């Protein structure tokens, strides 16, 4: 049964990758636009954290509830990222499509393979963290949330498949993790507990709160890049040591 589902997933991944890769290097402009979206933090997390800040100051008569949602939802994005990274570490290693010799993947123009972190591609932490933020925005404003979800799929998830950073199933798994974690942590009983102390800090010492919020949004914007790259160095070290 396991081998059957693996074959189904492999067929799904390879058919989509093969189709998308057939367009690689056909258009200098398209490849460079996609590679820019794949690599630039401002075009990924920067857009979604801008949505968060808009929602934070949005005057709609539900400010207390919405701010609790935004705080708990931001926490859920961090939890989603952590789960994705732990899963990638403990599950069997999966090579990124760009490096898989069997796929004969043709890298789009403008992609530097040396910039891709070579740890396991499954699941996608980008999909996990950013669908968490988009789902959080949806719980505050459905219109803005739909825009955020569409943007996440088109400007964040699609480029990571097109450039060979992830298989479609990597993205699907990350999306499922991010949505499930956020949906759970935004339940009113848990949401209010998570937001209690940050909201108290906001009321008592707003300057300290906004310094922390700025730093948190910066980390979310960059998908915790500093932390992830430090983890990548540690991961490579553990792999090298394990192979000795």
N, C-alpha and C positions, 0 to 999 in steps of 0.2 A: 504493500500500500504506500509506504514511504517513497519507494522508487517511482511509483506511478505519479505521485504528486510532484516529485522533483522533475520528472519528465514534462509534466504540464507547465510548471513554472518556467523551465528552461525553454520550452517552445514559445511561451508567452514573451519572455524576455528577448529571445533571439529574433523573433519575428518583428517586434517593435524596433529593436536596435538596428536590425538589418534595413528596415524601411527608412528610418531616420538617417542612418549613416550613408544611404544612397545619395543624400543631398549634400553630404560633406564635400567641401572644396569646390562646389559649383558656383558659389557667390562669395567673393571676398568680403563684401559689405555684410551679408547675412551672418557669415561665420564670425566676423569680428564683433558684431553687435551681440550675438549670443555669448561669445566668450567674455565679453565685457560684463554682461549680466551675471555670468557664472562666477566671475572673479571679484567684482567690486562690492564691498560690504555696504556701501551707501545705497546701492540699487537693490540690495536684498533686505537685510535687517533695518537699514536706515529708513526705508519707506514704511515698514510695518511699525517701527517705534514712533514714527511721525503720526501714524494713525492712533497709537496709544496716547500720545500727548494731546492730540486733538480731542480724543474721548475724555481725557482727564479734565480738561477745562470746558467741555461742552456743557452749556446751560440747558438742561431739559427737565428740571424738576425732580430728578432722581440721582442727584449727585452723590449722596452717601452710598447708595446701593451700587452705583456704577463704579465708584472708586474702590469699593470692596472687591468687585468683579475684576477690575484691572490689576489690583495687587495680587489677588489669588491666581489670576490667569498668568501673570508674569512669573509667579512662582512655579506654576504648572509647566511653563516653557522650560524652565531650568530642570525640573524633574524629568521632563520628556527627553531633554538632551542627555541627561545622566543615564537614563534607561537605555537609550539608543547606543551610547558609548559602551556601557557595560555589556549589552547584548553583543555588540561587535567584537568585544574582547573575549567573551566566554564561548560564543558560538564558533563553529568551524570557520576557518579563514576563507574569505571569498575575495578573489582578486578583482580589481576594478576592470571594467570592460576595456578601457584604453590600454591595459597591459596584458590582456588575455590573448595569447598568440593564436588560439583556435578561432577567434572571431575575425581575425584579419581586419581589425578596426582601423579605419582611416580617420586620423585626427583632423578636426576642423582647423581651418587657418586661424592663426592667432593663439592657439593653445600651446602652452609650454608644459610638457608632461612632467617636468621636474618640479612644478608647483603643486602637483597632486600628492596629497599625503597617502602613503602606500599601505595604510592599515586596511583592515577588512571593510568592504563596501556595504555590508548588510548589518543593520538597516541604515537608512540615510538620516543622519542627525539633523541636517538642514531641513528636511521635510518635517521631522518631528518638532523641532523648536519653532519653526515659522508657522506651521499649521496651528500650533498651540496659540500663538499670538493672534492669528487671523480668527480663530474660533472665539477667543476672548473678546475681540472687537465685535464679532457678530452678536454676542450676548449683551453688548451695550447698545449697538445700533445695527439692525439687520441690513440696511442699505450699505453702510460702511463696511460691515462684515463680509457681505457678498463681494464687494470690490476687493477687500483684502484677501479673501480666499481665491478669487480669480487671479489676482496678482501673484499670489504664492504659487499657484499651479503653473502659470504662464511664464513668469519672470524668474522664478527660483527653481522649481522642480524640473520643468522642461529643459532648461540649459544644462542641468547636471546629467541628464540622460543623453542629450545630443552630443555633449563633449566627451562622453565616455567615462564620466566620473562615477556613475551609478547605473545599475540595471533598473528597469521599471519596477521590478518587485522590491528592490531596495527602497524606492520612493514610496511604494504602496505600504510597506511595513512601517516606515517612518511616519507616514500620514496617519495610519491606524493607531500607532502608539501615542502620537501627539494629541489626536482628537480624543481618545479614550481617557488619557490622563487629565486633560483639561475639563472634559465633561464631568469627571469624577470630582475634581478639586473645586469646580464651580457650583457644586451642590450647596444650597444656602447654609446648611448646618456647618459644613467644613469651610466654606468660603468666609463666613463671618469670623470663625476662629482664626484663620490664617491672616485676615486683614486687621484683626483687633489691635495688635501692638503697633504695626506701622501707622495706623490711623491715629492712635494715641500720640505717637511721636510727631506726626504731622501737626496735631493740635498744640502740643506742648513746645516743640522745638522745630518749627517749619524749616529753618535754615539747614539743620542737620538732615531732616527728611529729604529735602530736595538735592542735597549733595549726594546722598545715598541713591536717590532715584536717578540722578544724572549718571552716576557710575554704573548702576544696574542697566540703564538703557544703552549705555555705551557697550557694555559686555554683550547685551542682547543683539545690538546692531552688528557686532563683529562675530556673532555666533560663538562667543567665548574663545576667540581665536588664540589668544595668548595661552589660555588654559589647555586648549586642544593641541596646540603645537608642543607645549611642554609634555603633554600626554603622549604625543607621537614620538618624541625623543625617548621617553621612558619605555614606550612599547617596542621601539626598534632595539633598544638596549636589552630588554627582556628576551626578545626573539633571538638576538645575536648570542646572548649568554646561554639561552636554551639550546642553541645549535652547536655550542662548543662541546 
